[in-house]
Amino acid sequence: MANRTYEVMYIADPETADETIAKLNEAVEKLVQTEGGSVVRTDDIGRKRMAYQINKKKEGYYVLFEIEGSGQEIAEIERRMRVNDAIIRYMTVRVDEDRKSAEQKRAKRENKANKRASFRKSGSRDETETANNAR
């Protein structure tokens, strides 16, 4: 299968010890590597106020992983997060197609801008030549 890029974010209970969260992050990284994927980036965002209460808690500990893989490792990560009591919520989003389309739109926008700039340059020469000829 083709490698795909995923973002996995989980919110842990704010009362969970920092060592426990570090062990959980290491376990996720090891799991991804054993399943054949790779962790591109890990953002330990830390404790933040949540948008709404979950289990009567107003804060949560946020962690974001960017993972490249086939999708098998994602299924296993989600299964383990579902049974882990320290994790309040988790979400996985596939981002490779969105990034590809955003890159294409950006390239198209740059091409248009370059064409406009070259047109303006050539148009400005004609105006200066016409002004010089009029003298």
Number of C-alpha atoms within 10 A of each C-alpha: 6 8 13 15 22 21 20 19 19 19 22 23 22 20 12 13 10 12 9 11 19 12 11 17 17 12 13 20 19 15 18 22 15 11 15 14 22 19 19 13 12 16 11 15 11 13 16 13 13 14 8 10 11 13 8 7 14 14 19 23 23 23 19 19 20 19 26 23 20 16 21 12 21 22 11 15 19 16 11 12 19 14 9 12 9 19 21 18 15 17 12 17 11 16 14 15 11 10 12 11 11 12 12 12 12 12 12 12 12 12 12 12 12 12 12 12 12 12 11 12 11 11 11 12 11 12 11 11 10 11 10 9 8 7 5
